[in-house]
Amino acid sequence: MIMIESEGITEEVTSWRTDVVATIARELGLQNVMFEAADPEVFGWYVKNYGPEVNLFVDHSQIVQLECLRRGLWGTKSLWGRVLTYPGT
């Protein structure tokens, strides 16, 4: 698995380089990469665009927030009701 740092993609840029993320996901496959997601807005974007199973590296203090988002228990207005998971199916 390859970890992709957020710097230059979603961190320290004037606009997010979503084209870079799309290229990496397409060329390597989501199962082979882990994206760094430095804040809730970023990991929310990944879950919204690549689904709740996307591999994300977050700060330990954000694990509960991310897992609640993945399970549809938490979210912003743009995410609420859009994330569905069916564990064990």
N, C-alpha and C positions, 0 to 999 in steps of 0.2 A: 504494500500500500504506500502511496505517495502522499505526503502532507503538503498542501498548498498554503503558503503564508498569505495573509490578507493584505499585507503592505503592497501598495501599488495596484491592488484590485478594488478593495473596499475601504482601505485605510490609507490616509495621507494622500488622497486624490481629490480633485474637484468634482468629479462624477465617477460613479462606480463603473468598473470595466466588466460589465456583465457578458460582453462578447468573449472575453478571456475565459470566464467560467464556463460558458457554453462550449467553447472549443475544447477545453480540457475534458469536460464531461463527455462530449461526443467522441473524442479521439481515444481516451483512456478507459471510459466507462465509469459510472458512478461507484461501482463496487470496488474500484481500484484506487480511489482518491479520498482524501479527507481534507475538507476546507476549514481553515481557521475562520471563526466567526466571533469577532471581538466584542460585539454588543447585541442586545436584543433585536434591534432593527435589522442587523445583518443576518442573524440566524433565522429571523422571521422570514426574510426574503428567500433564503435558501429552502426553507421548508415549503413556502408558498410555491416556489418555482420548480423544485426538484423532489418534493414529497417528504413525508415524515421519516423515511428511512435513510435520507442523505447523511453521510458521515461528516460530522462536524466536531471540531475541536473548540471548546469554549472554556472560559475561566471556571474554576471549581465553584465559585459563588453563583454561577448562572445555570448550573445543571438542573435544578428543580424547575426553574422557569422554562428551560428548553424542553424538558420531558413533559411538562404540562401542555406546552404548545404542541408537541408531537402527538399527544393523546387527545387533543381537542378540548382541553380543560381551561385553557388560557389563550388569549389572543387579542390583538388589536382589531379595530373595526374592519380593516382590510383582510384579516385572517379568520375572524370568528365565523364558524360554520363551514369553512372551506377545507379544513384538515380533518380527514376521516381515517381512522385506523381500525383494523380488525385483527387484533393480535391472535395468533394461533390458527389462522385460516389459511 
